[in-house]
């Protein structure tokens, strides 16, 4: 007896959409991160002295603000299966440009805008090398990480510029009136809404998931993969430039080594927030929860007297567990679908949807 074509061909099962809507909304890695965040907050409030003080909230949000900002474009980049390791070096370069131009007598607003534009140019260099020259983003951004940091350190050497207009430094440090929330959260929320709408509610955002899942198929469907990735690296450089200006004002310090190592914190938070390092999956609300989780956990442990080395170990363990758990869940899902297919007498090929 000959099987019909419909019986013998592989069945493509879109696992996420085969489940009820409530399960798709709640049983996700992003939800798990948010739940873990709430648990950490509850435990910290119960056992850590002074964790609930307004000053703790203020300093916590000030410290993680640059990471929150840079994580927005980094999320989009990693969803397309690329990476940008040069973001912290762009922050340092922007900081140095802010200090040098201010010291040269430029109006601070003009100096800050110029520094942000320098960040945009740095991002455009990354984008050009990746999308036009065709080099892998990992290799390119490792190189530009050293290049931009070298330029920043070369411009100032071991010196630091610490004199900035008081109006601007106060603006960077002031809170929203009547709250312990720093004013930098206002531009962050504006950018978060903009990036969230762009990623989750526009054709451009859907194209990012398509590129991350299969860039060849995305190109055949009419998506300009090169231009899209170039725009993402341009966004990353611009936002990193803005973060550099804020970093300079917050600490009243322009140095070539500012923000060294910050790229690792950004990438760790993005991956912890549910974005797949293999591309094609992730959500912005999970990333924001991931940044807050790392920041709040670190703040609570420091208040409890835990050393920074132990905090780094705990953060690293969380990151490894998040990556391993995602791979394990995907493997278990494939095994389950394969077993169902065999039981029905046909093979099932699972296809992850973003």
Phi, psi and omega in degrees: 000130183265129179287145177288161181299323181292334180276331186266336183287153181292138178269127179266116185249120177272097194298320183296317185275358173277354182258160176300155184300322182295326178288322178296328182277325189256321184270069181229164177295325179298317178297320179299319179294319179296318178297316178298322177300315180295323178296315180298318178298315181297316180294317180297319178297328184278326190239343184263122180296138175066009180294331183271008181284146179302327180295323178297316179299316182299308182293325178298310182291325176298316185291323184269356182304312178299323179293317177301316181297309185289333180295336182297301178290331179298325177301313181295321181295314182291329176300329178274012178068032173240181179207153178230103180270359186265002188299319181292325177293325176293322175301314179296318180294318178297320178298315180297316179298320177301314182293315182297314182291323177295317179295331179283357176099005178292146170303138188300321181301319179292318178299319181294316179297319178297319179296321177294321178295324175299318176298320178296319178297319178299317177296322179294325176298314176302312182298320180296312182296328183277316188265330181264309179287329176090023179275152178291142185296327179299312180293317182298311186283338169295318178294314181286336171304312179289321182297307183293322178293321179297320177296316181298313180292323179295327182289324183248343184065225180265003181277168178222147176255124186238359182260114178224154181305132184299325180302317184284322178293321176296321180298320180290331185262344184290153176265162170297129186310130177082005181224162173272011185271124181297151181296337180298341179292339179292306176297328177297315181296322177299313179293322180297317178296317180298313180292324179296315177296316181300317185283319192256348187228017180227158174301327178300316179296319178296328178293330178295316177297319180297318178296317180294325179285318180194100186291329178293315178296323178297319179295318179294335179276002175104004179278131176279091187297316182298311181297320180299313180293323178301316179298323180295316179290328174296316176299316182299315179296320181294313180294322177296322175298317177296318178298326178295320177296314179298315180303318180297314181289322183298317183257004181047050188204120174250113180223154179291337181261014177300139175067020178301129180086356182296332181301327179291321177296320180296311182295320178300316180294320180296315180291320177297328181283003173106002178281132181281131177294342179270003176084165173085359182212143176149161179216145187292325181295327176293322179294315178299318177297323178295317178297314180297321180298312179296317181294314182291320179298315178297318180296316180295319180292322177296318178295332179276359176090015179278139182287160182295329179297316179294322178298317178297322178296315181297317178298318178297319178297318178300317181295314180299316180298323180294320180289315181295318181296323179296316179294321180294317179296319178296320179295316179296323180294318178296320179297319181295316181292322178297319179295320178295320179296318179295323180296328179270357177086019177213157181275148179237128179252108182287141176235118179286136173255150184292000000 
